Amino acid sequence: MQSPFPYASDQQSTLTLTGRWTEGGVADIRIPGEPPLVVPLPAAPWAVMAILIQAAKDAGPEDWGQAFRTIHELAFLLYKKTGLGARDPENIIRLVFRLRRLLARAAEQRPEGDQHRSAENWSKRLIERQPFLGYRISLPPENLRLEILDGVLPG
């Protein structure tokens, strides 16, 4: 069954997330016709984005709902993978806000590009939220790449 929620961002865009669970990394976002957007991300926002990318990559076309993660799932996975967040779902809401803000600020720094949409709205479409389902990266899984540089988790 095809998802009743079409991707909210440009389906031709690509996203590569590179970094380490406990140190963060960079998001490299390519939107056709615009300069590359490379966004440095601290550990917790990077890890939230990595968890969402993993969910998108793990969900099959028939299992579209598996691409979404609730705040409770994100809180559990963030703590499990990084030791950050104290398993607090309210912390996830703040982290998603922070992640969107980091993406929007980077987009605002670009010359011209993205004139027909605000950077804030663009970041909300990229990190999409649906009531009762949770958050997802709103790009097709084949346009997502995750490069985790650390092979061994601390602890």
C-alpha positions as CSV (number, residue, x, y, z in Angstrom):
1,M,0.0,0.0,0.0
2,Q,1.3,3.4,-1.0
3,S,1.7,6.0,1.8
4,P,-1.2,8.4,2.2
5,F,1.5,11.0,3.1
6,P,3.4,12.1,0.0
7,Y,6.9,13.4,0.7
8,A,6.6,17.0,1.8
9,S,10.0,18.2,0.4
10,D,11.5,18.1,-3.1
11,Q,11.7,14.5,-4.1
12,Q,14.8,15.1,-6.2
13,S,16.8,16.4,-3.3
14,T,19.4,14.2,-1.6
15,L,20.6,14.1,1.9
16,T,23.9,12.6,3.1
17,L,24.5,12.6,6.9
18,T,28.1,11.9,8.0
19,G,29.4,11.8,11.5
20,R,29.7,10.0,14.8
21,W,26.9,9.2,17.4
22,T,28.5,11.0,20.3
23,E,30.3,13.8,18.4
24,G,27.9,14.9,15.7
25,G,28.8,15.6,12.1
26,V,27.4,17.2,8.9
27,A,24.3,17.1,6.8
28,D,25.0,17.6,3.1
29,I,21.8,18.5,1.4
30,R,21.6,18.8,-2.4
31,I,18.5,20.5,-3.9
32,P,18.5,20.6,-7.7
33,G,19.3,24.0,-9.1
34,E,20.7,25.3,-5.8
35,P,24.2,25.4,-4.2
36,P,24.9,22.5,-1.8
37,L,23.9,23.1,1.7
38,V,26.4,21.7,4.2
39,V,25.2,22.0,7.8
40,P,27.4,21.2,10.9
41,L,25.3,19.4,13.5
42,P,26.1,18.8,17.2
43,A,25.8,15.3,18.6
44,A,22.2,15.2,19.7
45,P,20.6,16.8,16.6
46,W,22.8,14.7,14.4
47,A,21.8,11.5,16.2
48,V,18.1,12.4,15.9
49,M,18.5,12.9,12.1
50,A,20.5,9.6,11.9
51,I,17.8,7.7,13.7
52,L,15.2,9.1,11.3
53,I,17.3,8.2,8.2
54,Q,17.8,4.7,9.6
55,A,14.0,4.4,10.0
56,A,13.4,5.6,6.4
57,K,16.0,3.2,5.0
58,D,14.6,0.3,7.0
59,A,11.0,0.9,6.0
60,G,9.9,-0.8,2.8
61,P,7.6,0.8,0.2
62,E,4.7,-1.3,1.7
63,D,5.7,-0.4,5.2
64,W,5.7,3.4,4.8
65,G,4.6,3.9,8.4
66,Q,7.8,2.4,9.7
67,A,9.6,5.5,8.5
68,F,8.0,7.5,11.3
69,R,9.3,7.6,14.9
70,T,7.4,8.9,17.8
71,I,9.0,11.1,20.4
72,H,9.1,8.1,22.8
73,E,10.8,5.9,20.3
74,L,13.3,8.7,19.4
75,A,14.0,9.3,23.1
76,F,14.7,5.6,23.7
77,L,16.9,5.2,20.6
78,L,18.8,8.5,21.3
79,Y,19.6,7.3,24.8
80,K,20.5,3.8,23.6
81,K,22.8,4.9,20.8
82,T,24.4,8.0,22.5
83,G,23.6,8.1,26.2
84,L,22.1,11.5,25.6
85,G,18.7,12.8,26.4
86,A,17.9,10.9,29.6
87,R,15.0,9.1,27.7
88,D,12.9,12.3,28.1
89,P,10.3,12.6,25.3
90,E,10.0,16.4,25.9
91,N,13.7,16.7,25.2
92,I,13.1,15.2,21.7
93,I,10.6,18.0,20.9
94,R,13.3,20.5,21.8
95,L,15.9,18.6,19.8
96,V,13.7,18.5,16.7
97,F,13.1,22.2,17.0
98,R,16.9,22.8,17.3
99,L,17.6,20.6,14.3
100,R,15.1,22.4,12.2
101,R,16.5,25.7,13.4
102,L,20.0,24.7,12.5
103,L,18.9,23.6,9.0
104,A,16.8,26.8,8.5
105,R,19.7,29.1,9.6
106,A,22.1,27.4,7.2
107,A,19.5,27.7,4.3
108,E,19.1,31.4,5.1
109,Q,22.8,32.0,4.6
110,R,22.7,30.9,1.0
111,P,22.8,33.5,-1.7
112,E,19.4,33.8,-3.4
113,G,18.1,30.1,-3.6
114,D,14.9,29.0,-2.0
115,Q,13.1,32.3,-2.8
116,H,9.7,30.7,-3.1
117,R,9.7,29.2,0.3
118,S,10.9,30.3,3.7
119,A,13.8,28.4,5.2
120,E,11.8,27.7,8.4
121,N,9.0,26.1,6.4
122,W,11.5,24.1,4.3
123,S,13.1,22.7,7.4
124,K,9.7,21.7,8.8
125,R,8.9,19.9,5.6
126,L,12.2,18.1,5.6
127,I,11.8,17.0,9.2
128,E,8.1,16.2,8.9
129,R,5.7,15.5,11.7
130,Q,2.4,13.7,11.4
131,P,0.0,13.5,14.3
132,F,-0.1,10.1,16.0
133,L,2.7,8.8,13.7
134,G,5.7,11.0,14.7
135,Y,8.6,12.4,12.8
136,R,10.3,11.3,9.6
137,I,12.7,12.6,7.0
138,S,10.5,13.6,4.2
139,L,12.6,12.3,1.3
140,P,12.5,9.1,-0.6
141,P,14.8,6.5,1.1
142,E,16.9,6.1,-2.1
143,N,17.8,9.8,-1.7
144,L,19.1,9.3,1.8
145,R,22.6,8.2,2.8
146,L,24.0,7.7,6.3
147,E,27.7,7.4,7.0
148,I,28.4,6.5,10.6
149,L,32.2,6.9,11.2
150,D,32.5,5.3,14.6
151,G,32.4,1.6,14.6
152,V,32.2,1.1,18.4
153,L,29.7,2.8,20.6
154,P,31.0,4.0,24.0
155,G,30.2,2.0,27.1
